[in-house]
Amino acid sequence: MQTILGVCCGGVIGGLIGATSIGGGVLIVPILILIFGLSASRTVGTSIAITFFLTFVMAVIFGRSGELDTATAVIMAVGSIGGVRFGSRLSVRMPERLLLVVMVTLIAVAAVLMIVAQGHQAEG
């Protein structure tokens, strides 16, 4: 049952990420914790692997349709390498509860920022 539910959730999440580019972690992390019972650090690693595959496939699809700004993608990727290395090391050293709180807080802050940005766009 867990596998079937995981595949179904993966299909829905893949569709949402492909359509909106909302960060995979925002959608994948709760599923990994609630359905699969993974620890916070294992969730981070697993989410990154899933997102890697999704991102690769989406980059190919969007690249073929001309909807990919390659230069910006490369600049952001290069700039992110150091942060990813640091964050990966930090996540496996943090206490489980603290890592979970940080993850939930980041998701909540991102949601608020997106709502505020949308409000500013509607005004302008």
N, CA, C and O of each residue as an XYZ file, in Angstrom:
496
protein
N       0.827     -1.197      0.000
C       0.000      0.000      0.000
C       0.866      1.254      0.000
O       0.566      2.226     -0.693
N       1.950      1.225      0.786
C       2.863      2.364      0.855
C       3.462      2.651     -0.515
O       3.594      3.813     -0.901
N       3.824      1.611     -1.251
C       4.402      1.780     -2.576
C       3.398      2.400     -3.538
O       3.732      3.320     -4.285
N       2.185      1.900     -3.519
C       1.146      2.433     -4.412
C       0.875      3.895     -4.088
O       0.789      4.730     -4.989
N       0.741      4.203     -2.801
C       0.512      5.583     -2.379
C       1.694      6.468     -2.773
O       1.505      7.602     -3.213
N       2.895      5.954     -2.617
C       4.099      6.702     -3.004
C       4.144      6.994     -4.494
O       4.489      8.104     -4.899
N       3.796      6.004     -5.316
C       3.776      6.194     -6.774
C       2.708      7.216     -7.164
O       2.953      8.081     -8.005
N       1.540      7.120     -6.562
C       0.453      8.069     -6.855
C       0.845      9.484     -6.447
O       0.660     10.427     -7.215
N       1.383      9.632     -5.247
C       1.833     10.955     -4.795
C       2.950     11.473     -5.693
O       2.988     12.658     -6.023
N       3.849     10.590     -6.084
C       4.934     10.987     -6.983
C       4.405     11.508     -8.309
O       4.924     12.485     -8.848
N       3.371     10.857     -8.837
C       2.773     11.309    -10.091
C       2.162     12.687     -9.959
O       2.350     13.543    -10.822
N       1.436     12.899     -8.887
C       0.816     14.211     -8.659
C       1.889     15.276     -8.437
O       1.818     16.363     -9.010
N       2.868     14.965     -7.614
C       3.936     15.917     -7.332
C       4.734     16.224     -8.594
O       5.061     17.382     -8.855
N       5.047     15.203     -9.373
C       5.773     15.426    -10.632
C       5.006     16.354    -11.558
O       5.587     17.242    -12.181
N       3.694     16.143    -11.645
C       2.866     17.017    -12.480
C       2.860     18.447    -11.972
O       2.960     19.390    -12.758
N       2.744     18.611    -10.658
C       2.739     19.960    -10.078
C       4.084     20.658    -10.259
O       4.130     21.846    -10.577
N       5.173     19.926    -10.058
C       6.498     20.522    -10.228
C       6.730     20.873    -11.688
O       7.253     21.945    -11.995
N       6.346     19.982    -12.587
C       6.513     20.250    -14.010
C       5.703     21.440    -14.473
O       6.142     22.177    -15.356
N       4.535     21.643    -13.899
C       3.660     22.740    -14.310
C       4.006     24.059    -13.630
O       3.813     25.124    -14.216
N       4.515     24.003    -12.402
C       4.704     25.231    -11.639
C       6.141     25.506    -11.221
O       6.465     26.638    -10.860
N       6.998     24.516    -11.259
C       8.383     24.600    -10.796
C       8.482     24.901     -9.305
O       9.523     25.353     -8.828
N       7.417     24.656     -8.580
C       7.496     24.805     -7.129
C       8.519     23.796     -6.632
O       8.515     22.641     -7.057
N       9.383     24.223     -5.745
C      10.453     23.371     -5.261
C       9.984     21.997     -4.853
O       9.025     21.851     -4.096
N      10.665     20.996     -5.357
C      10.290     19.623     -5.058
C      10.266     19.323     -3.579
O       9.440     18.538     -3.112
N      11.175     19.948     -2.832
C      11.234     19.691     -1.404
C       9.970     20.083     -0.676
O       9.567     19.418      0.279
N       9.340     21.159     -1.120
C       8.120     21.631     -0.475
C       7.034     20.565     -0.563
O       6.254     20.384      0.371
N       6.990     19.874     -1.674
C       5.958     18.864     -1.875
C       6.417     17.465     -1.489
O       5.630     16.664     -0.985
N       7.678     17.177     -1.724
C       8.198     15.829     -1.494
C       8.489     15.557     -0.015
O       8.223     14.460      0.476
N       9.028     16.540      0.688
C       9.438     16.336      2.081
C       8.304     15.822      2.971
O       8.496     14.836      3.684
N       7.133     16.457      2.951
C       6.059     15.920      3.814
C       5.682     14.472      3.478
O       5.392     13.683      4.377
N       5.686     14.123      2.189
C       5.351     12.757      1.778
C       6.381     11.771      2.328
O       6.023     10.707      2.833
N       7.663     12.131      2.227
C       8.721     11.229      2.700
C       8.654     11.023      4.207
O       8.929      9.931      4.704
N       8.289     12.067      4.928
C       8.215     11.957      6.383
C       6.935     11.243      6.810
O       6.976     10.322      7.626
N       5.799     11.669      6.257
C       4.506     11.141      6.712
C       4.184      9.743      6.191
O       3.693      8.897      6.939
N       4.459      9.500      4.914
C       4.093      8.206      4.330
C       5.198      7.167      4.502
O       4.933      6.013      4.838
N       6.441      7.593      4.268
C       7.542      6.629      4.326
C       8.256      6.599      5.672
O       9.081      5.719      5.913
N       7.947      7.556      6.558
C       8.517      7.562      7.900
C      10.013      7.785      7.948
O      10.682      7.297      8.858
N      10.555      8.521      6.976
C      11.994      8.757      6.963
C      12.388      9.797      8.001
O      11.597     10.675      8.346
N      13.608      9.690      8.491
C      14.137     10.706      9.398
C      14.351     11.987      8.604
O      14.347     11.969      7.373
N      14.536     13.093      9.306
C      14.711     14.378      8.623
C      15.947     14.369      7.720
O      15.873     14.831      6.581
N      17.075     13.854      8.204
C      18.291     13.856      7.385
C      18.159     12.904      6.194
O      18.649     13.206      5.105
N      17.507     11.769      6.390
C      17.274     10.843      5.279
C      16.299     11.449      4.277
O      16.424     11.239      3.070
N      15.330     12.203      4.786
C      14.383     12.890      3.919
C      15.105     13.888      3.030
O      14.819     13.971      1.835
N      16.032     14.644      3.592
C      16.794     15.620      2.814
C      17.542     14.925      1.683
O      17.444     15.339      0.528
N      18.277     13.890      2.001
C      19.038     13.172      0.980
C      18.162     12.550     -0.085
O      18.471     12.629     -1.274
N      17.071     11.932      0.333
C      16.159     11.298     -0.616
C      15.468     12.334     -1.488
O      15.318     12.134     -2.693
N      15.050     13.430     -0.890
C      14.398     14.505     -1.632
C      15.339     15.085     -2.688
O      14.918     15.388     -3.805
N      16.587     15.233     -2.334
C      17.575     15.761     -3.282
C      17.737     14.814     -4.465
O      17.807     15.260     -5.610
N      17.795     13.518     -4.200
C      17.928     12.547     -5.296
C      16.709     12.585     -6.215
O      16.848     12.578     -7.438
N      15.520     12.626     -5.625
C      14.288     12.683     -6.429
C      14.267     13.958     -7.250
O      13.972     13.930     -8.445
N      14.579     15.076     -6.612
C      14.566     16.366     -7.291
C      15.598     16.406     -8.414
O      15.360     17.024     -9.452
N      16.737     15.756     -8.217
C      17.761     15.711     -9.261
C      17.188     15.088    -10.533
O      17.334     15.642    -11.623
N      16.542     13.942    -10.390
C      15.978     13.276    -11.563
C      14.863     14.098    -12.203
O      14.798     14.226    -13.425
N      13.990     14.649    -11.369
C      12.909     15.486    -11.895
C      13.456     16.708    -12.614
O      12.975     17.073    -13.687
N      14.453     17.333    -12.026
C      15.040     18.537    -12.612
C      15.694     18.232    -13.947
O      15.556     19.002    -14.898
N      16.396     17.124    -14.028
C      17.048     16.757    -15.288
C      16.023     16.578    -16.401
O      16.174     17.121    -17.495
N      14.982     15.811    -16.107
C      13.947     15.559    -17.111
C      13.266     16.861    -17.516
O      13.052     17.106    -18.703
N      12.924     17.698    -16.533
C      12.253     18.957    -16.845
C      13.163     19.900    -17.630
O      12.692     20.601    -18.526
N      14.444     19.929    -17.311
C      15.372     20.790    -18.043
C      15.430     20.386    -19.514
O      15.455     21.245    -20.396
N      15.452     19.098    -19.775
C      15.455     18.617    -21.163
C      14.163     19.028    -21.870
O      14.201     19.535    -22.991
N      13.037     18.811    -21.224
C      11.743     19.143    -21.829
C      11.633     20.642    -22.089
O      11.282     21.052    -23.195
N      11.927     21.456    -21.088
C      11.824     22.903    -21.254
C      12.894     23.430    -22.211
O      12.648     24.385    -22.948
N      14.074     22.819    -22.206
C      15.133     23.217    -23.142
C      14.728     22.982    -24.583
O      14.970     23.824    -25.447
N      14.113     21.842    -24.844
C      13.655     21.530    -26.205
C      12.585     22.500    -26.684
O      12.486     22.773    -27.880
N      11.784     23.024    -25.761
C      10.708     23.938    -26.156
C      11.160     25.400    -26.125
O      10.357     26.301    -26.368
N      12.441     25.641    -25.829
C      12.970     27.002    -25.826
C      12.630     27.796    -24.581
O      12.776     29.018    -24.579
N      12.184     27.139    -23.527
C      11.777     27.815    -22.298
C      12.799     27.644    -21.178
O      12.431     27.504    -20.011
N      14.077     27.654    -21.534
C      15.139     27.472    -20.554
C      16.179     28.558    -20.765
O      16.705     28.708    -21.868
N      16.478     29.310    -19.729
C      17.545     30.311    -19.786
C      18.805     29.626    -19.264
O      19.090     29.641    -18.067
N      19.546     29.031    -20.183
C      20.711     28.209    -19.836
C      21.753     28.994    -19.057
O      22.291     28.493    -18.070
N      22.047     30.215    -19.485
C      23.073     31.019    -18.805
C      22.705     31.245    -17.344
O      23.543     31.080    -16.458
N      21.463     31.620    -17.091
C      21.025     31.842    -15.714
C      21.079     30.545    -14.916
O      21.504     30.545    -13.761
N      20.657     29.452    -15.515
C      20.681     28.156    -14.838
C      22.106     27.780    -14.442
O      22.339     27.317    -13.325
N      23.060     27.978    -15.351
C      24.460     27.637    -15.063
C      25.018     28.547    -13.963
O      25.691     28.073    -13.048
N      24.739     29.848    -14.051
C      25.223     30.793    -13.036
C      24.695     30.407    -11.653
O      25.454     30.361    -10.685
N      23.397     30.131    -11.566
C      22.807     29.772    -10.277
C      23.342     28.425     -9.769
O      23.581     28.261     -8.573
N      23.526     27.479    -10.671
C      24.043     26.162    -10.282
C      25.464     26.277     -9.745
O      25.785     25.703     -8.704
N      26.315     27.015    -10.448
C      27.696     27.189     -9.999
C      27.722     27.885     -8.642
O      28.469     27.492     -7.746
N      26.905     28.914     -8.504
C      26.847     29.630     -7.236
C      26.319     28.792     -6.091
O      26.645     29.051     -4.933
N      25.520     27.803     -6.392
C      24.897     26.965     -5.359
C      25.788     25.836     -4.869
O      25.522     25.267     -3.809
N      26.826     25.498     -5.601
C      27.647     24.327     -5.256
C      28.224     24.420     -3.851
O      28.136     23.463     -3.081
N      28.807     25.550     -3.511
C      29.378     25.708     -2.171
C      28.326     25.599     -1.088
O      28.546     24.957     -0.061
N      27.185     26.225     -1.315
C      26.104     26.164     -0.345
C      25.568     24.761     -0.165
O      25.249     24.349      0.951
N      25.470     24.034     -1.246
C      24.982     22.656     -1.177
C      25.960     21.785     -0.383
O      25.538     20.970      0.438
N      27.222     21.950     -0.616
C      28.216     21.159      0.134
C      28.125     21.464      1.623
O      28.114     20.556      2.454
N      28.060     22.753      1.951
C      27.953     23.162      3.356
C      26.655     22.637      3.974
O      26.672     22.040      5.050
N      25.538     22.860      3.293
C      24.237     22.441      3.807
C      24.135     20.938      3.998
O      23.538     20.473      4.969
N      24.713     20.178      3.079
C      24.685     18.714      3.191
C      25.418     18.242      4.437
O      24.941     17.370      5.163
N      26.567     18.823      4.669
C      27.328     18.447      5.866
C      26.586     18.858      7.142
O      26.560     18.127      8.132
N      25.988     20.044      7.087
C      25.277     20.546      8.254
C      24.052     19.693      8.582
O      23.784     19.420      9.752
N      23.315     19.276      7.566
C      22.072     18.542      7.808
C      22.298     17.199      8.491
O      21.454     16.766      9.276
N      23.399     16.539      8.218
C      23.641     15.245      8.865
C      24.200     15.404     10.281
O      24.238     14.447     11.053
N      24.632     16.621     10.610
C      25.158     16.863     11.960
C      24.124     17.489     12.898
O      24.297     17.456     14.116
N      23.056     18.055     12.345
C      22.041     18.719     13.166
C      21.180     17.685     13.892
O      20.944     16.592     13.376
N      20.718     18.034     15.080
C      19.754     17.149     15.747
C      18.498     17.013     14.881
O      18.080     17.965     14.223
N      17.917     15.839     14.891
C      16.753     15.509     14.060
C      15.627     16.528     14.204
O      15.093     17.017     13.208
N      15.275     16.839     15.421
C      14.167     17.768     15.689
C      14.469     19.164     15.136
O      13.598     19.794     14.536
N      15.680     19.640     15.332
C      16.069     20.965     14.842
C      16.011     21.017     13.322
O      15.529     21.997     12.754
N      16.493     19.978     12.661
C      16.457     19.931     11.201
C      15.020     19.966     10.702
O      14.718     20.652      9.725
N      14.143     19.241     11.357
C      12.728     19.235     10.979
C      12.114     20.628     11.151
O      11.362     21.084     10.290
N      12.429     21.294     12.246
C      11.923     22.652     12.491
C      12.446     23.610     11.417
O      11.694     24.442     10.911
N      13.704     23.499     11.075
C      14.290     24.358     10.034
C      13.583     24.118      8.701
O      13.255     25.073      7.998
N      13.346     22.862      8.349
C      12.683     22.535      7.081
C      11.269     23.122      7.031
O      10.888     23.741      6.037
N      10.506     22.931      8.086
C       9.136     23.446      8.128
C       9.139     24.975      8.095
O       8.311     25.584      7.418
N      10.058     25.586      8.819
C      10.153     27.050      8.841
C      10.471     27.598      7.455
O       9.867     28.581      7.026
N      11.406     26.978      6.755
C      11.759     27.441      5.407
C      10.586     27.322      4.444
O      10.364     28.208      3.619
N       9.847     26.246      4.544
C       8.671     26.063      3.689
C       7.639     27.149      4.001
O       7.054     27.726      3.084
N       7.410     27.431      5.284
C       6.430     28.459      5.677
C       6.871     29.846      5.219
O       6.058     30.617      4.710
N       8.145     30.166      5.395
C       8.662     31.472      4.964
C       8.537     31.621      3.447
O       8.148     32.681      2.956
N       8.863     30.574      2.717
C       8.738     30.624      1.254
C       7.287     30.872      0.849
O       7.026     31.640     -0.076
N       6.351     30.234      1.528
C       4.929     30.428      1.215
C       4.517     31.877      1.459
O       3.826     32.476      0.634
N       4.937     32.437      2.585
C       4.595     33.829      2.894
C       5.212     34.770      1.870
O       4.539     35.680      1.388
N       6.465     34.570      1.533
C       7.126     35.433      0.543
C       6.432     35.379     -0.812
O       6.289     36.402     -1.481
N       6.006     34.196     -1.212
C       5.312     34.067     -2.493
C       3.965     34.782     -2.461
O       3.570     35.404     -3.447
N       3.262     34.698     -1.340
C       1.969     35.382     -1.204
C       2.171     36.888     -1.239
O       1.423     37.596     -1.914
N       3.167     37.383     -0.524
C       3.458     38.819     -0.509
C       3.863     39.299     -1.903
O       3.397     40.343     -2.359
N       4.727     38.542     -2.578
C       5.172     38.919     -3.930
C       3.988     38.943     -4.890
O       3.897     39.827     -5.742
N       3.100     37.997     -4.761
C       1.916     37.958     -5.627
C       1.028     39.174     -5.380
O       0.461     39.735     -6.318
N       0.910     39.575     -4.130
C       0.117     40.765     -3.793
C       0.716     42.020     -4.409
O      -0.014     42.889     -4.885
N       2.046     42.120     -4.404
C       2.718     43.277     -5.005
C       2.553     43.283     -6.522
O       2.399     44.346     -7.123
N       2.585     42.118     -7.142
C       2.399     42.032     -8.592
C       0.982     42.432     -8.978
O       0.772     43.069    -10.010
N       0.017     42.060     -8.155
C      -1.381     42.396     -8.453
C      -1.617     43.902     -8.352
O      -2.439     44.462     -9.077
N      -0.882     44.551     -7.439
C      -1.019     45.994     -7.272
C      -0.385     46.761     -8.421
O      -0.888     47.806     -8.833
N       0.731     46.233     -8.940
C       1.498     46.957     -9.962
C       1.057     46.632    -11.304
O       1.600     47.156    -12.276
